[in-house]
Amino acid sequence: MRYSQKIIDQNHARLQERDELFRQYGYDFDKSIQFVLSTILPLAGAILEIGTGNGRFLSALATEVPFVTTVDVDPSEQRFARLNAAWRGVSRKIKFLVQNAERLAFRNGSFDAVVSMNALHHFCTPITAVHEMVRVLRPGGRIMLSDLDRSGYRIFDRVFASEGRTHTRFHYQFKDLADCLRMQGHRTRRYRGEHQELLIAEHCSP
């Protein structure tokens, strides 16, 4: 799918305006993304991103890896992500698919790494999505999940309130995700920084 340079530039300008609004409230998307990338890289093999969103994290990830497949249930969100990828010049390194993360249409053991940033709080049942991530992960693979911490949620709530909106989310605990992954044979490590929680799970070889 091709877009005119004018549309690409207009989308990027809107993204920059929104990023500046969040910075005014204390959340810097660039710093948060860099924190996550600096912790999870390097990545190799077949990579799956869960929750495309508007593509901030996806485009940054695509500059660091050869190729990534991304899924999101909302095609309109993926349109913004495609425009962001086009602005970053990484469109050819990304495969966009419209799928529900809680019912992935991939065979068992399809990917070497599964990553997600700021998407899990949009899922009705994050644990179900985690089970799907484990299913599509190859033996020896890694799952890397990042989402807002309490301070991040407070900032997002204030930003949305300033716009007369509500930051809708489903509540869950990272501890529950870590427990779920350990029960399925993964070693887990947790990190925190730049208003993010980050969980890395590595499959234990038999």
Rosetta constraint file for C-alpha pairs under 8 A:
AtomPair CA 3 CA 7 HARMONIC 6.47 0.50
AtomPair CA 3 CA 8 HARMONIC 6.67 0.50
AtomPair CA 3 CA 83 HARMONIC 7.44 0.50
AtomPair CA 4 CA 8 HARMONIC 6.39 0.50
AtomPair CA 5 CA 9 HARMONIC 6.00 0.50
AtomPair CA 6 CA 10 HARMONIC 6.08 0.50
AtomPair CA 7 CA 11 HARMONIC 6.13 0.50
AtomPair CA 7 CA 83 HARMONIC 7.89 0.50
AtomPair CA 8 CA 12 HARMONIC 6.29 0.50
AtomPair CA 8 CA 83 HARMONIC 5.42 0.50
AtomPair CA 8 CA 84 HARMONIC 7.21 0.50
AtomPair CA 8 CA 86 HARMONIC 6.91 0.50
AtomPair CA 8 CA 87 HARMONIC 6.09 0.50
AtomPair CA 9 CA 13 HARMONIC 6.16 0.50
AtomPair CA 9 CA 87 HARMONIC 7.15 0.50
AtomPair CA 10 CA 14 HARMONIC 6.35 0.50
AtomPair CA 11 CA 15 HARMONIC 6.25 0.50
AtomPair CA 11 CA 80 HARMONIC 7.39 0.50
AtomPair CA 11 CA 83 HARMONIC 6.80 0.50
AtomPair CA 11 CA 84 HARMONIC 7.37 0.50
AtomPair CA 12 CA 16 HARMONIC 6.18 0.50
AtomPair CA 12 CA 83 HARMONIC 7.82 0.50
AtomPair CA 12 CA 84 HARMONIC 6.59 0.50
AtomPair CA 12 CA 87 HARMONIC 7.16 0.50
AtomPair CA 13 CA 17 HARMONIC 6.31 0.50
AtomPair CA 14 CA 18 HARMONIC 6.34 0.50
AtomPair CA 15 CA 19 HARMONIC 6.09 0.50
AtomPair CA 16 CA 20 HARMONIC 6.15 0.50
AtomPair CA 17 CA 21 HARMONIC 6.41 0.50
AtomPair CA 18 CA 22 HARMONIC 6.42 0.50
AtomPair CA 19 CA 23 HARMONIC 6.24 0.50
AtomPair CA 19 CA 28 HARMONIC 7.09 0.50
AtomPair CA 19 CA 29 HARMONIC 6.67 0.50
AtomPair CA 20 CA 24 HARMONIC 6.29 0.50
AtomPair CA 21 CA 25 HARMONIC 6.80 0.50
AtomPair CA 21 CA 159 HARMONIC 7.57 0.50
AtomPair CA 22 CA 26 HARMONIC 6.32 0.50
AtomPair CA 22 CA 27 HARMONIC 5.25 0.50
AtomPair CA 22 CA 28 HARMONIC 6.54 0.50
AtomPair CA 22 CA 29 HARMONIC 7.91 0.50
AtomPair CA 22 CA 155 HARMONIC 7.78 0.50
AtomPair CA 22 CA 156 HARMONIC 7.75 0.50
AtomPair CA 22 CA 159 HARMONIC 6.69 0.50
AtomPair CA 23 CA 27 HARMONIC 4.88 0.50
AtomPair CA 23 CA 28 HARMONIC 5.07 0.50
AtomPair CA 23 CA 29 HARMONIC 7.91 0.50
AtomPair CA 25 CA 155 HARMONIC 6.20 0.50
AtomPair CA 25 CA 158 HARMONIC 7.62 0.50
AtomPair CA 25 CA 159 HARMONIC 6.94 0.50
AtomPair CA 26 CA 155 HARMONIC 6.82 0.50
AtomPair CA 27 CA 32 HARMONIC 7.93 0.50
AtomPair CA 27 CA 152 HARMONIC 7.07 0.50
AtomPair CA 27 CA 155 HARMONIC 6.80 0.50
AtomPair CA 27 CA 194 HARMONIC 7.74 0.50
AtomPair CA 27 CA 195 HARMONIC 7.32 0.50
AtomPair CA 28 CA 32 HARMONIC 6.22 0.50
AtomPair CA 28 CA 194 HARMONIC 7.86 0.50
AtomPair CA 29 CA 33 HARMONIC 6.02 0.50
AtomPair CA 30 CA 34 HARMONIC 6.07 0.50
AtomPair CA 31 CA 35 HARMONIC 6.09 0.50
AtomPair CA 31 CA 194 HARMONIC 6.63 0.50
AtomPair CA 32 CA 36 HARMONIC 6.44 0.50
AtomPair CA 32 CA 193 HARMONIC 7.62 0.50
AtomPair CA 32 CA 194 HARMONIC 5.11 0.50
AtomPair CA 32 CA 195 HARMONIC 7.06 0.50
AtomPair CA 32 CA 196 HARMONIC 6.84 0.50
AtomPair CA 33 CA 37 HARMONIC 6.13 0.50
AtomPair CA 33 CA 57 HARMONIC 6.10 0.50
AtomPair CA 33 CA 60 HARMONIC 7.65 0.50
AtomPair CA 34 CA 38 HARMONIC 5.83 0.50
AtomPair CA 35 CA 39 HARMONIC 6.38 0.50
AtomPair CA 35 CA 193 HARMONIC 6.88 0.50
AtomPair CA 35 CA 194 HARMONIC 6.81 0.50
AtomPair CA 36 CA 40 HARMONIC 6.30 0.50
AtomPair CA 36 CA 146 HARMONIC 7.29 0.50
AtomPair CA 36 CA 198 HARMONIC 7.28 0.50
AtomPair CA 37 CA 41 HARMONIC 5.70 0.50
AtomPair CA 37 CA 61 HARMONIC 7.21 0.50
AtomPair CA 40 CA 144 HARMONIC 7.11 0.50
AtomPair CA 40 CA 200 HARMONIC 7.75 0.50
AtomPair CA 43 CA 47 HARMONIC 7.86 0.50
AtomPair CA 43 CA 65 HARMONIC 6.76 0.50
AtomPair CA 43 CA 113 HARMONIC 7.35 0.50
AtomPair CA 44 CA 65 HARMONIC 7.17 0.50
AtomPair CA 44 CA 112 HARMONIC 7.30 0.50
AtomPair CA 44 CA 113 HARMONIC 7.71 0.50
AtomPair CA 45 CA 111 HARMONIC 7.41 0.50
AtomPair CA 45 CA 112 HARMONIC 5.56 0.50
AtomPair CA 45 CA 113 HARMONIC 7.41 0.50
AtomPair CA 46 CA 67 HARMONIC 7.41 0.50
AtomPair CA 46 CA 68 HARMONIC 6.95 0.50
AtomPair CA 46 CA 69 HARMONIC 7.99 0.50
AtomPair CA 46 CA 110 HARMONIC 7.55 0.50
AtomPair CA 46 CA 111 HARMONIC 4.88 0.50
AtomPair CA 46 CA 112 HARMONIC 5.17 0.50
AtomPair CA 46 CA 113 HARMONIC 6.54 0.50
AtomPair CA 47 CA 67 HARMONIC 7.10 0.50
AtomPair CA 47 CA 68 HARMONIC 5.02 0.50
AtomPair CA 47 CA 69 HARMONIC 6.21 0.50
AtomPair CA 47 CA 111 HARMONIC 5.81 0.50
AtomPair CA 47 CA 112 HARMONIC 6.04 0.50
AtomPair CA 47 CA 113 HARMONIC 4.87 0.50
AtomPair CA 47 CA 114 HARMONIC 5.89 0.50
AtomPair CA 47 CA 115 HARMONIC 7.59 0.50
AtomPair CA 48 CA 68 HARMONIC 5.89 0.50
AtomPair CA 48 CA 69 HARMONIC 4.86 0.50
AtomPair CA 48 CA 70 HARMONIC 5.69 0.50
AtomPair CA 48 CA 71 HARMONIC 7.81 0.50
AtomPair CA 48 CA 111 HARMONIC 6.56 0.50
AtomPair CA 48 CA 113 HARMONIC 6.27 0.50
AtomPair CA 48 CA 114 HARMONIC 4.76 0.50
AtomPair CA 48 CA 115 HARMONIC 6.27 0.50
AtomPair CA 49 CA 58 HARMONIC 7.52 0.50
AtomPair CA 49 CA 68 HARMONIC 7.01 0.50
AtomPair CA 49 CA 69 HARMONIC 6.13 0.50
AtomPair CA 49 CA 70 HARMONIC 4.52 0.50
AtomPair CA 49 CA 71 HARMONIC 6.41 0.50
AtomPair CA 49 CA 114 HARMONIC 5.82 0.50
AtomPair CA 49 CA 115 HARMONIC 4.85 0.50
AtomPair CA 49 CA 116 HARMONIC 5.57 0.50
AtomPair CA 50 CA 70 HARMONIC 6.08 0.50
AtomPair CA 50 CA 71 HARMONIC 5.49 0.50
AtomPair CA 50 CA 72 HARMONIC 6.76 0.50
AtomPair CA 50 CA 101 HARMONIC 6.49 0.50
AtomPair CA 50 CA 114 HARMONIC 7.22 0.50
AtomPair CA 50 CA 115 HARMONIC 6.22 0.50
AtomPair CA 50 CA 116 HARMONIC 4.99 0.50
AtomPair CA 50 CA 117 HARMONIC 7.91 0.50
AtomPair CA 50 CA 119 HARMONIC 7.38 0.50
AtomPair CA 51 CA 70 HARMONIC 7.06 0.50
AtomPair CA 51 CA 71 HARMONIC 5.71 0.50
AtomPair CA 51 CA 72 HARMONIC 4.79 0.50
AtomPair CA 51 CA 73 HARMONIC 7.74 0.50
AtomPair CA 51 CA 101 HARMONIC 7.47 0.50
AtomPair CA 51 CA 116 HARMONIC 6.41 0.50
AtomPair CA 51 CA 117 HARMONIC 7.53 0.50
AtomPair CA 51 CA 119 HARMONIC 5.38 0.50
AtomPair CA 51 CA 120 HARMONIC 7.88 0.50
AtomPair CA 52 CA 58 HARMONIC 6.74 0.50
AtomPair CA 52 CA 70 HARMONIC 5.86 0.50
AtomPair CA 52 CA 71 HARMONIC 5.79 0.50
AtomPair CA 52 CA 72 HARMONIC 5.22 0.50
AtomPair CA 52 CA 77 HARMONIC 7.41 0.50
AtomPair CA 52 CA 78 HARMONIC 6.34 0.50
AtomPair CA 52 CA 81 HARMONIC 6.95 0.50
AtomPair CA 53 CA 72 HARMONIC 6.91 0.50
AtomPair CA 53 CA 77 HARMONIC 5.34 0.50
AtomPair CA 53 CA 78 HARMONIC 6.30 0.50
AtomPair CA 53 CA 80 HARMONIC 7.92 0.50
AtomPair CA 53 CA 81 HARMONIC 6.67 0.50
AtomPair CA 53 CA 119 HARMONIC 7.51 0.50
AtomPair CA 54 CA 77 HARMONIC 5.40 0.50
AtomPair CA 54 CA 78 HARMONIC 6.21 0.50
AtomPair CA 54 CA 79 HARMONIC 7.65 0.50
AtomPair CA 54 CA 80 HARMONIC 5.04 0.50
AtomPair CA 54 CA 81 HARMONIC 4.35 0.50
AtomPair CA 54 CA 84 HARMONIC 7.48 0.50
AtomPair CA 55 CA 59 HARMONIC 5.80 0.50
AtomPair CA 55 CA 78 HARMONIC 7.36 0.50
AtomPair CA 55 CA 80 HARMONIC 6.93 0.50
AtomPair CA 55 CA 81 HARMONIC 3.99 0.50
AtomPair CA 55 CA 82 HARMONIC 7.30 0.50
AtomPair CA 55 CA 84 HARMONIC 6.23 0.50
AtomPair CA 55 CA 85 HARMONIC 7.06 0.50
AtomPair CA 56 CA 60 HARMONIC 6.53 0.50
AtomPair CA 56 CA 81 HARMONIC 7.25 0.50
AtomPair CA 56 CA 84 HARMONIC 7.11 0.50
AtomPair CA 57 CA 61 HARMONIC 6.05 0.50
AtomPair CA 57 CA 117 HARMONIC 7.04 0.50
AtomPair CA 58 CA 62 HARMONIC 6.07 0.50
AtomPair CA 58 CA 70 HARMONIC 7.90 0.50
AtomPair CA 58 CA 81 HARMONIC 7.77 0.50
AtomPair CA 58 CA 85 HARMONIC 7.85 0.50
AtomPair CA 59 CA 63 HARMONIC 6.55 0.50
AtomPair CA 59 CA 81 HARMONIC 7.84 0.50
AtomPair CA 59 CA 84 HARMONIC 6.84 0.50
AtomPair CA 59 CA 85 HARMONIC 5.27 0.50
AtomPair CA 59 CA 88 HARMONIC 6.67 0.50
AtomPair CA 59 CA 90 HARMONIC 6.71 0.50
AtomPair CA 60 CA 64 HARMONIC 7.08 0.50
AtomPair CA 61 CA 65 HARMONIC 6.50 0.50
AtomPair CA 62 CA 66 HARMONIC 6.99 0.50
AtomPair CA 62 CA 67 HARMONIC 6.52 0.50
AtomPair CA 62 CA 68 HARMONIC 6.62 0.50
AtomPair CA 62 CA 90 HARMONIC 6.27 0.50
AtomPair CA 62 CA 93 HARMONIC 6.37 0.50
AtomPair CA 62 CA 94 HARMONIC 7.09 0.50
AtomPair CA 63 CA 90 HARMONIC 6.67 0.50
AtomPair CA 66 CA 93 HARMONIC 6.42 0.50
AtomPair CA 67 CA 93 HARMONIC 4.60 0.50
AtomPair CA 67 CA 94 HARMONIC 5.83 0.50
AtomPair CA 67 CA 95 HARMONIC 7.99 0.50
AtomPair CA 68 CA 93 HARMONIC 6.39 0.50
AtomPair CA 68 CA 94 HARMONIC 5.09 0.50
AtomPair CA 68 CA 95 HARMONIC 6.44 0.50
AtomPair CA 69 CA 94 HARMONIC 5.74 0.50
AtomPair CA 69 CA 95 HARMONIC 4.64 0.50
AtomPair CA 69 CA 96 HARMONIC 6.21 0.50
AtomPair CA 69 CA 97 HARMONIC 7.51 0.50
AtomPair CA 70 CA 94 HARMONIC 7.17 0.50
AtomPair CA 70 CA 95 HARMONIC 6.15 0.50
AtomPair CA 70 CA 96 HARMONIC 5.23 0.50
AtomPair CA 70 CA 97 HARMONIC 6.15 0.50
AtomPair CA 71 CA 96 HARMONIC 6.20 0.50
AtomPair CA 71 CA 97 HARMONIC 4.86 0.50
AtomPair CA 71 CA 98 HARMONIC 5.51 0.50
AtomPair CA 71 CA 99 HARMONIC 5.50 0.50
AtomPair CA 71 CA 100 HARMONIC 7.45 0.50
AtomPair CA 71 CA 101 HARMONIC 7.17 0.50
AtomPair CA 72 CA 77 HARMONIC 7.85 0.50
AtomPair CA 72 CA 78 HARMONIC 7.06 0.50
AtomPair CA 72 CA 97 HARMONIC 6.77 0.50
AtomPair CA 72 CA 98 HARMONIC 5.17 0.50
AtomPair CA 72 CA 99 HARMONIC 5.45 0.50
AtomPair CA 72 CA 100 HARMONIC 6.41 0.50
AtomPair CA 72 CA 101 HARMONIC 7.10 0.50
AtomPair CA 73 CA 98 HARMONIC 5.28 0.50
AtomPair CA 73 CA 99 HARMONIC 4.99 0.50
AtomPair CA 73 CA 100 HARMONIC 5.03 0.50
AtomPair CA 73 CA 101 HARMONIC 7.46 0.50
AtomPair CA 74 CA 78 HARMONIC 6.63 0.50
AtomPair CA 74 CA 98 HARMONIC 6.74 0.50
AtomPair CA 75 CA 79 HARMONIC 6.32 0.50
AtomPair CA 75 CA 98 HARMONIC 6.23 0.50
AtomPair CA 76 CA 80 HARMONIC 6.96 0.50
AtomPair CA 77 CA 81 HARMONIC 6.49 0.50
AtomPair CA 78 CA 82 HARMONIC 6.01 0.50
AtomPair CA 78 CA 96 HARMONIC 7.44 0.50
AtomPair CA 79 CA 83 HARMONIC 6.36 0.50
AtomPair CA 80 CA 84 HARMONIC 6.21 0.50
AtomPair CA 81 CA 85 HARMONIC 6.04 0.50
AtomPair CA 82 CA 86 HARMONIC 6.10 0.50
AtomPair CA 82 CA 91 HARMONIC 6.94 0.50
AtomPair CA 83 CA 87 HARMONIC 6.28 0.50
AtomPair CA 84 CA 88 HARMONIC 6.32 0.50
AtomPair CA 85 CA 89 HARMONIC 6.01 0.50
AtomPair CA 85 CA 90 HARMONIC 5.30 0.50
AtomPair CA 85 CA 91 HARMONIC 5.11 0.50
AtomPair CA 86 CA 90 HARMONIC 6.20 0.50
AtomPair CA 86 CA 91 HARMONIC 5.36 0.50
AtomPair CA 90 CA 94 HARMONIC 7.05 0.50
AtomPair CA 99 CA 103 HARMONIC 7.49 0.50
AtomPair CA 99 CA 104 HARMONIC 6.39 0.50
AtomPair CA 99 CA 105 HARMONIC 7.28 0.50
AtomPair CA 100 CA 104 HARMONIC 6.04 0.50
AtomPair CA 101 CA 129 HARMONIC 5.52 0.50
AtomPair CA 101 CA 132 HARMONIC 7.29 0.50
AtomPair CA 102 CA 125 HARMONIC 7.82 0.50
AtomPair CA 102 CA 126 HARMONIC 7.87 0.50
AtomPair CA 102 CA 128 HARMONIC 5.59 0.50
AtomPair CA 102 CA 129 HARMONIC 4.35 0.50
AtomPair CA 102 CA 130 HARMONIC 7.97 0.50
AtomPair CA 102 CA 132 HARMONIC 6.29 0.50
AtomPair CA 103 CA 129 HARMONIC 7.54 0.50
AtomPair CA 103 CA 132 HARMONIC 6.86 0.50
AtomPair CA 104 CA 132 HARMONIC 6.55 0.50
AtomPair CA 106 CA 110 HARMONIC 6.62 0.50
AtomPair CA 106 CA 136 HARMONIC 6.54 0.50
AtomPair CA 107 CA 136 HARMONIC 6.24 0.50
AtomPair CA 108 CA 135 HARMONIC 5.32 0.50
AtomPair CA 108 CA 136 HARMONIC 4.45 0.50
AtomPair CA 108 CA 137 HARMONIC 6.91 0.50
AtomPair CA 108 CA 138 HARMONIC 7.61 0.50
AtomPair CA 109 CA 135 HARMONIC 6.43 0.50
AtomPair CA 109 CA 136 HARMONIC 4.40 0.50
AtomPair CA 109 CA 137 HARMONIC 4.55 0.50
AtomPair CA 109 CA 138 HARMONIC 4.05 0.50
AtomPair CA 109 CA 139 HARMONIC 7.24 0.50
AtomPair CA 110 CA 136 HARMONIC 5.16 0.50
AtomPair CA 110 CA 137 HARMONIC 6.02 0.50
AtomPair CA 110 CA 138 HARMONIC 6.25 0.50
AtomPair CA 111 CA 136 HARMONIC 6.07 0.50
AtomPair CA 111 CA 137 HARMONIC 4.99 0.50
AtomPair CA 111 CA 138 HARMONIC 5.69 0.50
AtomPair CA 111 CA 141 HARMONIC 7.53 0.50
AtomPair CA 112 CA 137 HARMONIC 5.93 0.50
AtomPair CA 112 CA 138 HARMONIC 5.48 0.50
AtomPair CA 112 CA 139 HARMONIC 7.95 0.50
AtomPair CA 112 CA 140 HARMONIC 7.58 0.50
AtomPair CA 112 CA 141 HARMONIC 4.70 0.50
AtomPair CA 112 CA 142 HARMONIC 6.65 0.50
AtomPair CA 113 CA 137 HARMONIC 6.70 0.50
AtomPair CA 113 CA 141 HARMONIC 5.52 0.50
AtomPair CA 113 CA 142 HARMONIC 4.88 0.50
AtomPair CA 113 CA 143 HARMONIC 5.77 0.50
AtomPair CA 113 CA 144 HARMONIC 7.73 0.50
AtomPair CA 114 CA 133 HARMONIC 6.65 0.50
AtomPair CA 114 CA 137 HARMONIC 7.22 0.50
AtomPair CA 114 CA 142 HARMONIC 6.47 0.50
AtomPair CA 114 CA 143 HARMONIC 4.77 0.50
AtomPair CA 114 CA 144 HARMONIC 6.19 0.50
AtomPair CA 115 CA 143 HARMONIC 5.94 0.50
AtomPair CA 115 CA 144 HARMONIC 4.71 0.50
AtomPair CA 115 CA 145 HARMONIC 5.78 0.50
AtomPair CA 116 CA 120 HARMONIC 7.65 0.50
AtomPair CA 116 CA 144 HARMONIC 6.47 0.50
AtomPair CA 116 CA 145 HARMONIC 4.98 0.50
AtomPair CA 116 CA 146 HARMONIC 6.08 0.50
AtomPair CA 117 CA 145 HARMONIC 6.17 0.50
AtomPair CA 117 CA 146 HARMONIC 4.63 0.50
AtomPair CA 117 CA 147 HARMONIC 5.56 0.50
AtomPair CA 118 CA 146 HARMONIC 6.14 0.50
AtomPair CA 118 CA 147 HARMONIC 4.31 0.50
AtomPair CA 118 CA 148 HARMONIC 6.24 0.50
AtomPair CA 119 CA 123 HARMONIC 7.34 0.50
AtomPair CA 119 CA 147 HARMONIC 6.83 0.50
AtomPair CA 120 CA 126 HARMONIC 5.87 0.50
AtomPair CA 120 CA 147 HARMONIC 6.78 0.50
AtomPair CA 121 CA 126 HARMONIC 7.47 0.50
AtomPair CA 121 CA 147 HARMONIC 7.43 0.50
AtomPair CA 121 CA 169 HARMONIC 5.27 0.50
AtomPair CA 121 CA 170 HARMONIC 5.17 0.50
AtomPair CA 121 CA 171 HARMONIC 6.49 0.50
AtomPair CA 121 CA 172 HARMONIC 7.34 0.50
AtomPair CA 122 CA 168 HARMONIC 7.65 0.50
AtomPair CA 122 CA 169 HARMONIC 5.35 0.50
AtomPair CA 122 CA 170 HARMONIC 6.03 0.50
AtomPair CA 123 CA 129 HARMONIC 7.95 0.50
AtomPair CA 123 CA 169 HARMONIC 7.89 0.50
AtomPair CA 123 CA 170 HARMONIC 6.60 0.50
AtomPair CA 124 CA 170 HARMONIC 6.20 0.50
AtomPair CA 125 CA 129 HARMONIC 6.88 0.50
AtomPair CA 126 CA 130 HARMONIC 6.25 0.50
AtomPair CA 126 CA 172 HARMONIC 7.61 0.50
AtomPair CA 126 CA 177 HARMONIC 7.95 0.50
AtomPair CA 127 CA 131 HARMONIC 6.28 0.50
AtomPair CA 127 CA 176 HARMONIC 7.98 0.50
AtomPair CA 127 CA 177 HARMONIC 6.45 0.50
AtomPair CA 127 CA 180 HARMONIC 7.46 0.50
AtomPair CA 128 CA 132 HARMONIC 6.44 0.50
AtomPair CA 129 CA 133 HARMONIC 6.27 0.50
AtomPair CA 130 CA 134 HARMONIC 6.27 0.50
AtomPair CA 130 CA 177 HARMONIC 7.33 0.50
AtomPair CA 130 CA 181 HARMONIC 7.77 0.50
AtomPair CA 131 CA 135 HARMONIC 6.25 0.50
AtomPair CA 132 CA 136 HARMONIC 6.36 0.50
AtomPair CA 133 CA 137 HARMONIC 6.17 0.50
AtomPair CA 133 CA 143 HARMONIC 7.43 0.50
AtomPair CA 134 CA 143 HARMONIC 7.82 0.50
AtomPair CA 134 CA 181 HARMONIC 7.95 0.50
AtomPair CA 134 CA 184 HARMONIC 7.99 0.50
AtomPair CA 137 CA 141 HARMONIC 5.99 0.50
AtomPair CA 137 CA 142 HARMONIC 7.54 0.50
AtomPair CA 137 CA 143 HARMONIC 7.99 0.50
AtomPair CA 139 CA 203 HARMONIC 6.28 0.50
AtomPair CA 139 CA 204 HARMONIC 7.85 0.50
AtomPair CA 139 CA 205 HARMONIC 6.81 0.50
AtomPair CA 140 CA 202 HARMONIC 6.73 0.50
AtomPair CA 140 CA 203 HARMONIC 4.92 0.50
AtomPair CA 140 CA 204 HARMONIC 6.47 0.50
AtomPair CA 140 CA 205 HARMONIC 6.07 0.50
AtomPair CA 141 CA 202 HARMONIC 6.09 0.50
AtomPair CA 141 CA 203 HARMONIC 5.70 0.50
AtomPair CA 142 CA 200 HARMONIC 7.01 0.50
AtomPair CA 142 CA 201 HARMONIC 5.57 0.50
AtomPair CA 142 CA 202 HARMONIC 4.56 0.50
AtomPair CA 142 CA 203 HARMONIC 6.33 0.50
AtomPair CA 143 CA 199 HARMONIC 7.98 0.50
AtomPair CA 143 CA 200 HARMONIC 5.80 0.50
AtomPair CA 143 CA 201 HARMONIC 5.07 0.50
AtomPair CA 143 CA 202 HARMONIC 6.55 0.50
AtomPair CA 144 CA 198 HARMONIC 7.17 0.50
AtomPair CA 144 CA 199 HARMONIC 5.71 0.50
AtomPair CA 144 CA 200 HARMONIC 4.52 0.50
AtomPair CA 144 CA 201 HARMONIC 6.39 0.50
AtomPair CA 145 CA 198 HARMONIC 5.67 0.50
AtomPair CA 145 CA 199 HARMONIC 5.13 0.50
AtomPair CA 145 CA 200 HARMONIC 6.49 0.50
AtomPair CA 146 CA 196 HARMONIC 6.42 0.50
AtomPair CA 146 CA 197 HARMONIC 5.43 0.50
AtomPair CA 146 CA 198 HARMONIC 4.25 0.50
AtomPair CA 146 CA 199 HARMONIC 6.28 0.50
AtomPair CA 147 CA 196 HARMONIC 5.56 0.50
AtomPair CA 147 CA 197 HARMONIC 5.45 0.50
AtomPair CA 147 CA 198 HARMONIC 6.71 0.50
AtomPair CA 148 CA 152 HARMONIC 4.95 0.50
AtomPair CA 148 CA 153 HARMONIC 5.93 0.50
AtomPair CA 148 CA 195 HARMONIC 5.88 0.50
AtomPair CA 148 CA 196 HARMONIC 4.54 0.50
AtomPair CA 148 CA 197 HARMONIC 5.94 0.50
AtomPair CA 149 CA 153 HARMONIC 6.29 0.50
AtomPair CA 149 CA 192 HARMONIC 7.96 0.50
AtomPair CA 149 CA 195 HARMONIC 5.42 0.50
AtomPair CA 149 CA 196 HARMONIC 5.03 0.50
AtomPair CA 149 CA 197 HARMONIC 5.40 0.50
AtomPair CA 150 CA 154 HARMONIC 6.30 0.50
AtomPair CA 150 CA 195 HARMONIC 7.52 0.50
AtomPair CA 151 CA 155 HARMONIC 6.34 0.50
AtomPair CA 151 CA 195 HARMONIC 5.89 0.50
AtomPair CA 152 CA 156 HARMONIC 6.24 0.50
AtomPair CA 152 CA 195 HARMONIC 4.76 0.50
AtomPair CA 152 CA 196 HARMONIC 6.81 0.50
AtomPair CA 153 CA 157 HARMONIC 6.01 0.50
AtomPair CA 154 CA 158 HARMONIC 6.27 0.50
AtomPair CA 155 CA 159 HARMONIC 6.22 0.50
AtomPair CA 156 CA 160 HARMONIC 6.14 0.50
AtomPair CA 156 CA 167 HARMONIC 6.75 0.50
AtomPair CA 157 CA 161 HARMONIC 6.02 0.50
AtomPair CA 157 CA 166 HARMONIC 6.81 0.50
AtomPair CA 157 CA 167 HARMONIC 5.55 0.50
AtomPair CA 158 CA 162 HARMONIC 6.12 0.50
AtomPair CA 159 CA 163 HARMONIC 6.70 0.50
AtomPair CA 160 CA 164 HARMONIC 6.41 0.50
AtomPair CA 160 CA 165 HARMONIC 4.99 0.50
AtomPair CA 160 CA 166 HARMONIC 5.56 0.50
AtomPair CA 160 CA 167 HARMONIC 5.83 0.50
AtomPair CA 161 CA 165 HARMONIC 5.20 0.50
AtomPair CA 161 CA 166 HARMONIC 6.04 0.50
AtomPair CA 161 CA 167 HARMONIC 7.86 0.50
AtomPair CA 172 CA 176 HARMONIC 7.61 0.50
AtomPair CA 173 CA 177 HARMONIC 6.94 0.50
AtomPair CA 174 CA 178 HARMONIC 6.27 0.50
AtomPair CA 174 CA 197 HARMONIC 7.89 0.50
AtomPair CA 174 CA 199 HARMONIC 7.69 0.50
AtomPair CA 175 CA 179 HARMONIC 6.09 0.50
AtomPair CA 176 CA 180 HARMONIC 6.12 0.50
AtomPair CA 177 CA 181 HARMONIC 6.25 0.50
AtomPair CA 178 CA 182 HARMONIC 6.15 0.50
AtomPair CA 178 CA 188 HARMONIC 6.44 0.50
AtomPair CA 178 CA 199 HARMONIC 7.30 0.50
AtomPair CA 178 CA 201 HARMONIC 7.81 0.50
AtomPair CA 179 CA 183 HARMONIC 6.19 0.50
AtomPair CA 180 CA 184 HARMONIC 6.57 0.50
AtomPair CA 181 CA 185 HARMONIC 6.63 0.50
AtomPair CA 181 CA 186 HARMONIC 5.48 0.50
AtomPair CA 181 CA 187 HARMONIC 7.72 0.50
AtomPair CA 181 CA 188 HARMONIC 7.51 0.50
AtomPair CA 181 CA 201 HARMONIC 6.98 0.50
AtomPair CA 182 CA 186 HARMONIC 4.64 0.50
AtomPair CA 182 CA 187 HARMONIC 6.01 0.50
AtomPair CA 182 CA 188 HARMONIC 6.84 0.50
AtomPair CA 185 CA 203 HARMONIC 6.11 0.50
AtomPair CA 185 CA 204 HARMONIC 5.79 0.50
AtomPair CA 186 CA 201 HARMONIC 5.65 0.50
AtomPair CA 186 CA 202 HARMONIC 5.18 0.50
AtomPair CA 186 CA 203 HARMONIC 4.41 0.50
AtomPair CA 186 CA 204 HARMONIC 5.40 0.50
AtomPair CA 187 CA 201 HARMONIC 5.45 0.50
AtomPair CA 187 CA 202 HARMONIC 5.23 0.50
AtomPair CA 187 CA 203 HARMONIC 6.47 0.50
AtomPair CA 187 CA 204 HARMONIC 6.53 0.50
AtomPair CA 188 CA 199 HARMONIC 6.82 0.50
AtomPair CA 188 CA 200 HARMONIC 5.56 0.50
AtomPair CA 188 CA 201 HARMONIC 4.35 0.50
AtomPair CA 188 CA 202 HARMONIC 6.49 0.50
AtomPair CA 189 CA 199 HARMONIC 5.78 0.50
AtomPair CA 189 CA 200 HARMONIC 5.24 0.50
AtomPair CA 189 CA 201 HARMONIC 6.53 0.50
AtomPair CA 190 CA 197 HARMONIC 7.34 0.50
AtomPair CA 190 CA 198 HARMONIC 5.58 0.50
AtomPair CA 190 CA 199 HARMONIC 4.56 0.50
AtomPair CA 190 CA 200 HARMONIC 6.39 0.50
AtomPair CA 191 CA 197 HARMONIC 6.00 0.50
AtomPair CA 191 CA 198 HARMONIC 4.99 0.50
AtomPair CA 191 CA 199 HARMONIC 6.47 0.50
AtomPair CA 192 CA 196 HARMONIC 5.65 0.50
AtomPair CA 192 CA 197 HARMONIC 4.68 0.50
AtomPair CA 192 CA 198 HARMONIC 6.02 0.50
AtomPair CA 193 CA 197 HARMONIC 6.82 0.50
